[in-house]
Amino acid sequence: MRETPTWRIPFGIVSLFVLLMLYGVTIARYAPDIIGQWSGGAQTVVYVVLGLIWLLPLKRFLIWMETGRWSAPEAQKEKAD
């Protein structure tokens, strides 16, 4: 556990919020134009995938906020396995 505060955590939270807002607005603006005529089931699948896809880079981003590196330290990798 770190004893001194770091700038990465507040910066990471604010940037995550801003990026998610931009992603959401982009999806809300352009997705209906592209898939608006599709069936309800197909639209549901697309929106579920788009709603989950932002989670893919989240693990590395949270690791960076905590450690300053984009991948987990070796000691944590061994514990996870």
Gaussian input, Z-matrix of N, CA and C with variables (Angstrom, degrees):
# hf/3-21g

backbone

0 1
 N
 C     1     B1
 C     2     B2     1     A1
 N     3     B3     2     A2     1     D1
 C     4     B4     3     A3     2     D2
 C     5     B5     4     A4     3     D3
 N     6     B6     5     A5     4     D4
 C     7     B7     6     A6     5     D5
 C     8     B8     7     A7     6     D6
 N     9     B9     8     A8     7     D7
 C    10    B10     9     A9     8     D8
 C    11    B11    10    A10     9     D9
 N    12    B12    11    A11    10    D10
 C    13    B13    12    A12    11    D11
 C    14    B14    13    A13    12    D12
 N    15    B15    14    A14    13    D13
 C    16    B16    15    A15    14    D14
 C    17    B17    16    A16    15    D15
 N    18    B18    17    A17    16    D16
 C    19    B19    18    A18    17    D17
 C    20    B20    19    A19    18    D18
 N    21    B21    20    A20    19    D19
 C    22    B22    21    A21    20    D20
 C    23    B23    22    A22    21    D21
 N    24    B24    23    A23    22    D22
 C    25    B25    24    A24    23    D23
 C    26    B26    25    A25    24    D24
 N    27    B27    26    A26    25    D25
 C    28    B28    27    A27    26    D26
 C    29    B29    28    A28    27    D27
 N    30    B30    29    A29    28    D28
 C    31    B31    30    A30    29    D29
 C    32    B32    31    A31    30    D30
 N    33    B33    32    A32    31    D31
 C    34    B34    33    A33    32    D32
 C    35    B35    34    A34    33    D33
 N    36    B36    35    A35    34    D34
 C    37    B37    36    A36    35    D35
 C    38    B38    37    A37    36    D36
 N    39    B39    38    A38    37    D37
 C    40    B40    39    A39    38    D38
 C    41    B41    40    A40    39    D39
 N    42    B42    41    A41    40    D40
 C    43    B43    42    A42    41    D41
 C    44    B44    43    A43    42    D42
 N    45    B45    44    A44    43    D43
 C    46    B46    45    A45    44    D44
 C    47    B47    46    A46    45    D45
 N    48    B48    47    A47    46    D46
 C    49    B49    48    A48    47    D47
 C    50    B50    49    A49    48    D48
 N    51    B51    50    A50    49    D49
 C    52    B52    51    A51    50    D50
 C    53    B53    52    A52    51    D51
 N    54    B54    53    A53    52    D52
 C    55    B55    54    A54    53    D53
 C    56    B56    55    A55    54    D54
 N    57    B57    56    A56    55    D55
 C    58    B58    57    A57    56    D56
 C    59    B59    58    A58    57    D57
 N    60    B60    59    A59    58    D58
 C    61    B61    60    A60    59    D59
 C    62    B62    61    A61    60    D60
 N    63    B63    62    A62    61    D61
 C    64    B64    63    A63    62    D62
 C    65    B65    64    A64    63    D63
 N    66    B66    65    A65    64    D64
 C    67    B67    66    A66    65    D65
 C    68    B68    67    A67    66    D66
 N    69    B69    68    A68    67    D67
 C    70    B70    69    A69    68    D68
 C    71    B71    70    A70    69    D69
 N    72    B72    71    A71    70    D70
 C    73    B73    72    A72    71    D71
 C    74    B74    73    A73    72    D72
 N    75    B75    74    A74    73    D73
 C    76    B76    75    A75    74    D74
 C    77    B77    76    A76    75    D75
 N    78    B78    77    A77    76    D76
 C    79    B79    78    A78    77    D77
 C    80    B80    79    A79    78    D78
 N    81    B81    80    A80    79    D79
 C    82    B82    81    A81    80    D80
 C    83    B83    82    A82    81    D81
 N    84    B84    83    A83    82    D82
 C    85    B85    84    A84    83    D83
 C    86    B86    85    A85    84    D84
 N    87    B87    86    A86    85    D85
 C    88    B88    87    A87    86    D86
 C    89    B89    88    A88    87    D87
 N    90    B90    89    A89    88    D88
 C    91    B91    90    A90    89    D89
 C    92    B92    91    A91    90    D90
 N    93    B93    92    A92    91    D91
 C    94    B94    93    A93    92    D92
 C    95    B95    94    A94    93    D93
 N    96    B96    95    A95    94    D94
 C    97    B97    96    A96    95    D95
 C    98    B98    97    A97    96    D96
 N    99    B99    98    A98    97    D97
 C   100   B100    99    A99    98    D98
 C   101   B101   100   A100    99    D99
 N   102   B102   101   A101   100   D100
 C   103   B103   102   A102   101   D101
 C   104   B104   103   A103   102   D102
 N   105   B105   104   A104   103   D103
 C   106   B106   105   A105   104   D104
 C   107   B107   106   A106   105   D105
 N   108   B108   107   A107   106   D106
 C   109   B109   108   A108   107   D107
 C   110   B110   109   A109   108   D108
 N   111   B111   110   A110   109   D109
 C   112   B112   111   A111   110   D110
 C   113   B113   112   A112   111   D111
 N   114   B114   113   A113   112   D112
 C   115   B115   114   A114   113   D113
 C   116   B116   115   A115   114   D114
 N   117   B117   116   A116   115   D115
 C   118   B118   117   A117   116   D116
 C   119   B119   118   A118   117   D117
 N   120   B120   119   A119   118   D118
 C   121   B121   120   A120   119   D119
 C   122   B122   121   A121   120   D120
 N   123   B123   122   A122   121   D121
 C   124   B124   123   A123   122   D122
 C   125   B125   124   A124   123   D123
 N   126   B126   125   A125   124   D124
 C   127   B127   126   A126   125   D125
 C   128   B128   127   A127   126   D126
 N   129   B129   128   A128   127   D127
 C   130   B130   129   A129   128   D128
 C   131   B131   130   A130   129   D129
 N   132   B132   131   A131   130   D130
 C   133   B133   132   A132   131   D131
 C   134   B134   133   A133   132   D132
 N   135   B135   134   A134   133   D133
 C   136   B136   135   A135   134   D134
 C   137   B137   136   A136   135   D135
 N   138   B138   137   A137   136   D136
 C   139   B139   138   A138   137   D137
 C   140   B140   139   A139   138   D138
 N   141   B141   140   A140   139   D139
 C   142   B142   141   A141   140   D140
 C   143   B143   142   A142   141   D141
 N   144   B144   143   A143   142   D142
 C   145   B145   144   A144   143   D143
 C   146   B146   145   A145   144   D144
 N   147   B147   146   A146   145   D145
 C   148   B148   147   A147   146   D146
 C   149   B149   148   A148   147   D147
 N   150   B150   149   A149   148   D148
 C   151   B151   150   A150   149   D149
 C   152   B152   151   A151   150   D150
 N   153   B153   152   A152   151   D151
 C   154   B154   153   A153   152   D152
 C   155   B155   154   A154   153   D153
 N   156   B156   155   A155   154   D154
 C   157   B157   156   A156   155   D155
 C   158   B158   157   A157   156   D156
 N   159   B159   158   A158   157   D157
 C   160   B160   159   A159   158   D158
 C   161   B161   160   A160   159   D159
 N   162   B162   161   A161   160   D160
 C   163   B163   162   A162   161   D161
 C   164   B164   163   A163   162   D162
 N   165   B165   164   A164   163   D163
 C   166   B166   165   A165   164   D164
 C   167   B167   166   A166   165   D165
 N   168   B168   167   A167   166   D166
 C   169   B169   168   A168   167   D167
 C   170   B170   169   A169   168   D168
 N   171   B171   170   A170   169   D169
 C   172   B172   171   A171   170   D170
 C   173   B173   172   A172   171   D171
 N   174   B174   173   A173   172   D172
 C   175   B175   174   A174   173   D173
 C   176   B176   175   A175   174   D174
 N   177   B177   176   A176   175   D175
 C   178   B178   177   A177   176   D176
 C   179   B179   178   A178   177   D177
 N   180   B180   179   A179   178   D178
 C   181   B181   180   A180   179   D179
 C   182   B182   181   A181   180   D180
 N   183   B183   182   A182   181   D181
 C   184   B184   183   A183   182   D182
 C   185   B185   184   A184   183   D183
 N   186   B186   185   A185   184   D184
 C   187   B187   186   A186   185   D185
 C   188   B188   187   A187   186   D186
 N   189   B189   188   A188   187   D187
 C   190   B190   189   A189   188   D188
 C   191   B191   190   A190   189   D189
 N   192   B192   191   A191   190   D190
 C   193   B193   192   A192   191   D191
 C   194   B194   193   A193   192   D192
 N   195   B195   194   A194   193   D193
 C   196   B196   195   A195   194   D194
 C   197   B197   196   A196   195   D195
 N   198   B198   197   A197   196   D196
 C   199   B199   198   A198   197   D197
 C   200   B200   199   A199   198   D198
 N   201   B201   200   A200   199   D199
 C   202   B202   201   A201   200   D200
 C   203   B203   202   A202   201   D201
 N   204   B204   203   A203   202   D202
 C   205   B205   204   A204   203   D203
 C   206   B206   205   A205   204   D204
 N   207   B207   206   A206   205   D205
 C   208   B208   207   A207   206   D206
 C   209   B209   208   A208   207   D207
 N   210   B210   209   A209   208   D208
 C   211   B211   210   A210   209   D209
 C   212   B212   211   A211   210   D210
 N   213   B213   212   A212   211   D211
 C   214   B214   213   A213   212   D212
 C   215   B215   214   A214   213   D213
 N   216   B216   215   A215   214   D214
 C   217   B217   216   A216   215   D215
 C   218   B218   217   A217   216   D216
 N   219   B219   218   A218   217   D217
 C   220   B220   219   A219   218   D218
 C   221   B221   220   A220   219   D219
 N   222   B222   221   A221   220   D220
 C   223   B223   222   A222   221   D221
 C   224   B224   223   A223   222   D222
 N   225   B225   224   A224   223   D223
 C   226   B226   225   A225   224   D224
 C   227   B227   226   A226   225   D225
 N   228   B228   227   A227   226   D226
 C   229   B229   228   A228   227   D227
 C   230   B230   229   A229   228   D228
 N   231   B231   230   A230   229   D229
 C   232   B232   231   A231   230   D230
 C   233   B233   232   A232   231   D231
 N   234   B234   233   A233   232   D232
 C   235   B235   234   A234   233   D233
 C   236   B236   235   A235   234   D234
 N   237   B237   236   A236   235   D235
 C   238   B238   237   A237   236   D236
 C   239   B239   238   A238   237   D237
 N   240   B240   239   A239   238   D238
 C   241   B241   240   A240   239   D239
 C   242   B242   241   A241   240   D240

   B1=1.4358
   B2=1.5256
   B3=1.3061
   B4=1.4673
   B5=1.5187
   B6=1.3349
   B7=1.4575
   B8=1.5233
   B9=1.3195
   B10=1.4617
   B11=1.5254
   B12=1.3356
   B13=1.4715
   B14=1.5219
   B15=1.2989
   B16=1.4481
   B17=1.5209
   B18=1.2983
   B19=1.4654
   B20=1.5179
   B21=1.3307
   B22=1.4602
   B23=1.5256
   B24=1.3258
   B25=1.4543
   B26=1.5405
   B27=1.3355
   B28=1.4708
   B29=1.5283
   B30=1.3288
   B31=1.4552
   B32=1.5254
   B33=1.3213
   B34=1.4522
   B35=1.5139
   B36=1.3186
   B37=1.4606
   B38=1.5239
   B39=1.3249
   B40=1.4671
   B41=1.5255
   B42=1.3196
   B43=1.4651
   B44=1.5275
   B45=1.3308
   B46=1.4581
   B47=1.5281
   B48=1.3180
   B49=1.4589
   B50=1.5301
   B51=1.3364
   B52=1.4704
   B53=1.5289
   B54=1.3192
   B55=1.4641
   B56=1.5264
   B57=1.3338
   B58=1.4618
   B59=1.5262
   B60=1.3206
   B61=1.4640
   B62=1.5273
   B63=1.3289
   B64=1.4587
   B65=1.5261
   B66=1.3089
   B67=1.4588
   B68=1.5313
   B69=1.3294
   B70=1.4543
   B71=1.5200
   B72=1.3331
   B73=1.4639
   B74=1.5233
   B75=1.3143
   B76=1.4637
   B77=1.5259
   B78=1.3244
   B79=1.4638
   B80=1.5280
   B81=1.3294
   B82=1.4677
   B83=1.5283
   B84=1.3213
   B85=1.4621
   B86=1.5267
   B87=1.3267
   B88=1.4603
   B89=1.5278
   B90=1.3178
   B91=1.4648
   B92=1.5261
   B93=1.3309
   B94=1.4718
   B95=1.5268
   B96=1.3311
   B97=1.4621
   B98=1.5263
   B99=1.3124
   B100=1.4617
   B101=1.5286
   B102=1.3354
   B103=1.4660
   B104=1.5258
   B105=1.3114
   B106=1.4632
   B107=1.5149
   B108=1.3028
   B109=1.4657
   B110=1.5258
   B111=1.3109
   B112=1.4612
   B113=1.5284
   B114=1.3077
   B115=1.4632
   B116=1.5324
   B117=1.3263
   B118=1.4648
   B119=1.5165
   B120=1.3251
   B121=1.4678
   B122=1.5147
   B123=1.3271
   B124=1.4631
   B125=1.5264
   B126=1.3207
   B127=1.4649
   B128=1.5196
   B129=1.3190
   B130=1.4628
   B131=1.5156
   B132=1.3261
   B133=1.4663
   B134=1.5293
   B135=1.3382
   B136=1.4703
   B137=1.5235
   B138=1.3293
   B139=1.4652
   B140=1.5306
   B141=1.3213
   B142=1.4662
   B143=1.5246
   B144=1.3308
   B145=1.4700
   B146=1.5298
   B147=1.3246
   B148=1.4680
   B149=1.5296
   B150=1.3256
   B151=1.4550
   B152=1.5117
   B153=1.3231
   B154=1.4620
   B155=1.5223
   B156=1.3193
   B157=1.4636
   B158=1.5326
   B159=1.3307
   B160=1.4523
   B161=1.5281
   B162=1.3362
   B163=1.4629
   B164=1.5286
   B165=1.3382
   B166=1.4665
   B167=1.5325
   B168=1.3423
   B169=1.4625
   B170=1.5259
   B171=1.3262
   B172=1.4594
   B173=1.5311
   B174=1.3274
   B175=1.4683
   B176=1.5215
   B177=1.3260
   B178=1.4707
   B179=1.5220
   B180=1.3340
   B181=1.4586
   B182=1.5306
   B183=1.3289
   B184=1.4636
   B185=1.5197
   B186=1.3219
   B187=1.4755
   B188=1.5118
   B189=1.3427
   B190=1.4594
   B191=1.5218
   B192=1.3239
   B193=1.4574
   B194=1.5238
   B195=1.3117
   B196=1.4631
   B197=1.5262
   B198=1.3387
   B199=1.4647
   B200=1.5197
   B201=1.3214
   B202=1.4609
   B203=1.5175
   B204=1.3288
   B205=1.4682
   B206=1.5138
   B207=1.3241
   B208=1.4645
   B209=1.5158
   B210=1.3141
   B211=1.4646
   B212=1.5142
   B213=1.3279
   B214=1.4578
   B215=1.5211
   B216=1.3231
   B217=1.4787
   B218=1.5180
   B219=1.2963
   B220=1.4707
   B221=1.5226
   B222=1.3313
   B223=1.4605
   B224=1.5297
   B225=1.3286
   B226=1.4551
   B227=1.5325
   B228=1.3197
   B229=1.4596
   B230=1.5221
   B231=1.3236
   B232=1.4617
   B233=1.5278
   B234=1.3470
   B235=1.4508
   B236=1.5248
   B237=1.3182
   B238=1.4668
   B239=1.5249
   B240=1.3210
   B241=1.4644
   B242=1.4671
   A1=108.72
   A2=115.74
   A3=118.60
   A4=110.09
   A5=116.50
   A6=121.62
   A7=112.33
   A8=117.54
   A9=120.27
   A10=109.63
   A11=116.04
   A12=118.03
   A13=111.19
   A14=115.99
   A15=121.67
   A16=109.39
   A17=117.39
   A18=122.45
   A19=111.61
   A20=117.54
   A21=120.46
   A22=113.08
   A23=118.25
   A24=119.81
   A25=111.63
   A26=120.54
   A27=117.36
   A28=112.47
   A29=117.36
   A30=120.30
   A31=110.78
   A32=116.70
   A33=121.46
   A34=112.12
   A35=117.53
   A36=120.63
   A37=110.62
   A38=116.53
   A39=120.12
   A40=110.64
   A41=117.55
   A42=119.48
   A43=111.16
   A44=118.05
   A45=120.57
   A46=110.32
   A47=117.11
   A48=121.37
   A49=111.21
   A50=116.32
   A51=120.44
   A52=110.80
   A53=117.33
   A54=120.35
   A55=112.25
   A56=117.02
   A57=119.39
   A58=111.43
   A59=117.37
   A60=120.11
   A61=110.38
   A62=116.90
   A63=120.11
   A64=111.47
   A65=117.18
   A66=121.94
   A67=109.91
   A68=116.78
   A69=120.67
   A70=112.93
   A71=116.41
   A72=119.95
   A73=110.17
   A74=117.75
   A75=121.12
   A76=111.25
   A77=116.46
   A78=120.30
   A79=110.06
   A80=117.07
   A81=120.37
   A82=111.65
   A83=117.65
   A84=120.95
   A85=112.27
   A86=117.69
   A87=120.58
   A88=115.08
   A89=118.95
   A90=120.27
   A91=113.18
   A92=120.15
   A93=118.08
   A94=113.29
   A95=117.60
   A96=120.13
   A97=111.38
   A98=116.53
   A99=121.25
   A100=111.42
   A101=117.52
   A102=120.07
   A103=113.26
   A104=118.04
   A105=121.93
   A106=115.10
   A107=118.13
   A108=121.78
   A109=113.09
   A110=117.77
   A111=121.65
   A112=109.98
   A113=116.54
   A114=120.83
   A115=109.93
   A116=115.19
   A117=120.15
   A118=113.05
   A119=116.85
   A120=120.37
   A121=112.51
   A122=116.20
   A123=119.91
   A124=110.60
   A125=116.99
   A126=119.79
   A127=111.22
   A128=116.50
   A129=120.56
   A130=110.89
   A131=116.50
   A132=120.50
   A133=110.48
   A134=116.46
   A135=120.00
   A136=110.56
   A137=117.17
   A138=119.58
   A139=112.31
   A140=117.94
   A141=120.25
   A142=109.98
   A143=117.05
   A144=120.70
   A145=110.32
   A146=117.17
   A147=120.42
   A148=111.46
   A149=117.14
   A150=120.63
   A151=113.52
   A152=116.94
   A153=120.75
   A154=113.64
   A155=117.84
   A156=121.04
   A157=112.78
   A158=117.37
   A159=119.21
   A160=111.66
   A161=117.49
   A162=120.85
   A163=113.17
   A164=117.56
   A165=120.52
   A166=113.39
   A167=120.68
   A168=118.99
   A169=113.89
   A170=118.31
   A171=120.75
   A172=113.11
   A173=118.83
   A174=121.11
   A175=110.79
   A176=116.82
   A177=119.38
   A178=111.28
   A179=117.33
   A180=121.24
   A181=110.53
   A182=117.43
   A183=120.46
   A184=111.75
   A185=117.22
   A186=120.32
   A187=109.75
   A188=117.72
   A189=120.80
   A190=110.66
   A191=117.75
   A192=120.42
   A193=111.27
   A194=117.81
   A195=121.29
   A196=113.26
   A197=117.53
   A198=119.67
   A199=114.84
   A200=117.48
   A201=120.08
   A202=112.75
   A203=116.83
   A204=122.34
   A205=108.66
   A206=116.48
   A207=120.66
   A208=112.65
   A209=118.27
   A210=120.66
   A211=108.28
   A212=115.74
   A213=121.28
   A214=110.70
   A215=117.19
   A216=120.49
   A217=110.21
   A218=117.18
   A219=122.88
   A220=111.51
   A221=119.24
   A222=121.41
   A223=110.39
   A224=118.05
   A225=121.23
   A226=111.32
   A227=117.34
   A228=119.91
   A229=110.22
   A230=117.64
   A231=121.29
   A232=110.52
   A233=118.28
   A234=121.54
   A235=110.99
   A236=117.16
   A237=121.57
   A238=111.79
   A239=117.76
   A240=121.34
   A241=111.57
   D1=135.59
   D2=-178.42
   D3=-80.29
   D4=149.68
   D5=-178.61
   D6=-103.01
   D7=-18.76
   D8=179.95
   D9=-111.07
   D10=144.32
   D11=178.36
   D12=-68.63
   D13=155.93
   D14=179.63
   D15=-128.55
   D16=151.28
   D17=-179.48
   D18=-74.62
   D19=-17.41
   D20=-174.33
   D21=-66.62
   D22=-33.84
   D23=-175.86
   D24=-69.74
   D25=-53.47
   D26=177.60
   D27=-64.27
   D28=-37.08
   D29=176.99
   D30=-63.34
   D31=-42.00
   D32=-179.94
   D33=-65.45
   D34=-41.23
   D35=179.81
   D36=-65.26
   D37=-46.34
   D38=-179.98
   D39=-64.89
   D40=-45.02
   D41=-178.77
   D42=-67.70
   D43=-36.46
   D44=176.06
   D45=-62.01
   D46=-43.85
   D47=178.44
   D48=-61.70
   D49=-47.35
   D50=-179.10
   D51=-63.58
   D52=-45.45
   D53=-179.38
   D54=-64.84
   D55=-38.77
   D56=177.43
   D57=-67.43
   D58=-36.09
   D59=176.26
   D60=-65.09
   D61=-44.40
   D62=177.79
   D63=-62.65
   D64=-41.95
   D65=178.36
   D66=-62.01
   D67=-47.43
   D68=-179.36
   D69=-62.99
   D70=-42.66
   D71=178.83
   D72=-65.82
   D73=-40.89
   D74=178.31
   D75=-61.71
   D76=-45.32
   D77=178.78
   D78=-64.00
   D79=-44.97
   D80=-178.63
   D81=-65.67
   D82=-28.91
   D83=-179.05
   D84=-80.24
   D85=-44.46
   D86=-170.44
   D87=-100.70
   D88=-28.29
   D89=-177.36
   D90=-63.16
   D91=-43.77
   D92=179.75
   D93=-61.23
   D94=-33.34
   D95=177.67
   D96=-65.54
   D97=-34.28
   D98=-175.92
   D99=-84.60
   D100=-45.18
   D101=-172.98
   D102=-110.57
   D103=9.93
   D104=-175.37
   D105=-59.90
   D106=-27.91
   D107=-178.50
   D108=-93.79
   D109=-2.18
   D110=-179.92
   D111=-74.14
   D112=167.31
   D113=176.85
   D114=-69.16
   D115=160.93
   D116=-179.13
   D117=-60.70
   D118=-37.90
   D119=179.07
   D120=-65.43
   D121=-42.49
   D122=179.08
   D123=-66.76
   D124=-39.80
   D125=177.55
   D126=-63.97
   D127=-38.71
   D128=178.48
   D129=-60.97
   D130=-45.90
   D131=179.43
   D132=-60.23
   D133=-45.22
   D134=-179.32
   D135=-62.15
   D136=-45.48
   D137=-178.37
   D138=-68.45
   D139=-33.62
   D140=175.87
   D141=-65.64
   D142=-45.00
   D143=178.29
   D144=-62.33
   D145=-46.58
   D146=179.08
   D147=-65.19
   D148=-30.81
   D149=177.97
   D150=-73.57
   D151=-22.41
   D152=-179.52
   D153=-101.36
   D154=-19.11
   D155=-172.21
   D156=-65.30
   D157=-26.62
   D158=179.98
   D159=-68.65
   D160=-14.90
   D161=178.94
   D162=-73.54
   D163=-20.65
   D164=-176.31
   D165=-57.18
   D166=-48.59
   D167=-179.97
   D168=-85.63
   D169=0.00
   D170=-172.70
   D171=-65.19
   D172=-39.19
   D173=-177.81
   D174=-60.40
   D175=-48.76
   D176=-179.60
   D177=-64.87
   D178=-36.03
   D179=178.90
   D180=-65.01
   D181=-42.90
   D182=178.11
   D183=-67.46
   D184=-36.58
   D185=175.06
   D186=-61.97
   D187=-42.89
   D188=178.59
   D189=-62.03
   D190=-41.51
   D191=179.64
   D192=-60.46
   D193=-36.82
   D194=-177.71
   D195=-83.95
   D196=-39.60
   D197=-170.36
   D198=-112.67
   D199=-22.02
   D200=-175.35
   D201=88.92
   D202=-0.61
   D203=176.25
   D204=-116.31
   D205=158.57
   D206=-177.92
   D207=-88.89
   D208=-7.45
   D209=176.11
   D210=-129.42
   D211=157.59
   D212=-177.57
   D213=-65.95
   D214=144.74
   D215=173.81
   D216=-59.41
   D217=155.46
   D218=-175.89
   D219=-58.29
   D220=-38.72
   D221=-177.96
   D222=-63.10
   D223=-39.06
   D224=179.28
   D225=-72.68
   D226=-33.26
   D227=178.19
   D228=-63.52
   D229=-39.69
   D230=-179.02
   D231=-67.45
   D232=-37.97
   D233=179.18
   D234=-67.64
   D235=-35.34
   D236=-178.56
   D237=-69.44
   D238=-29.12
   D239=-178.94
   D240=-79.74

